[in-house]
Amino acid sequence: MGDGDASLRLADVTTALDTALTALRAVDADPVYRVVGTSAALLQGVHLPVGDIDLLATRREDVNTFAAALSSFPCLHAASWLPEASQYFANYEVNGVAVGMSTVEKQVDSDEMECVGHGPWQHYVLIRCGSYRVPVVRLELRLITELRRDRPDRYEPLLGYMGTHGFDSDLLQRAMTARRLPAERRQLVQELLAPSSPCPR
């Protein structure tokens, strides 16, 4: 999963995702998935650089179904195993946007991570996207990913949005601890979110 170089607009993400989900519906497929990555943040109202759409699945069969449903679109990466990332991954260009679906096959007994363990399946929100309501991973988990990657162009907009709109303080604190976030970045989070009122979103 990656973010590419271009910065997509919300309309680009919404239209491409709506088209991909319609293609799945056309073959009577209803895979269990979560929207993760920067597009998950954009769909929730955070303005930050987005290069593609990442969908997380639990089963390789769902990735294969996704690939079959999108077979009429340009294939960027045929469904296959990526051993270095422990992912089974397929990627297609839909309306000019890269839309990928992937498993992440690492056994983790945790709910504090964005793409592995129980986190994405327990901590998500439903967002209207075209004709669909899509399950999107919560911003707290996305923030931790970007803080660990040390990408301020991503985590600063996330912190700004969460500071204004609220956040789950318990989840965020547990995630920072579980992911062993460096002390200086934990301090940054505390400073930027201190004036806001934590609340479940």
ZIDA-V877902 format. One line per field, one symbol per residue. psi: psi as a letter, one per 40 degrees, with the letter a starting at -180 (. if undefined). burial: b if it has 16 or more other C-alpha atoms within 10 Angstrom, else e. Layout:
psi = ???
burial = ???
This chain:
psi = hieadihiidddddddddddddddddefhgihiihaaddddddeehhihheahhhhididdddddddddeeeihhdhihihgddefihhihihhfehhhihiihghhhgieeideiaeddddgiihhhgbeihihhiiddddddddddefgdedddddddddddeiihddddddddddefhiddddddddddedeihhih.
burial = bebeeeebbbebbbbbbbbbbbbbeeeeeebebbbbbbbbbbbbebbbbbbbbbbbbbbbebbbbbbebbeebebeeebeeeeeeebbbbbbbbbebbbbbbbbbeeeeebbbbbbbbbbbebbbbeebbeeebbbbbbbbbbbbbbeeeeeebbbbbbbbbbeebbbeebbbebbeeeebeeeebeebeeebeeeebeee
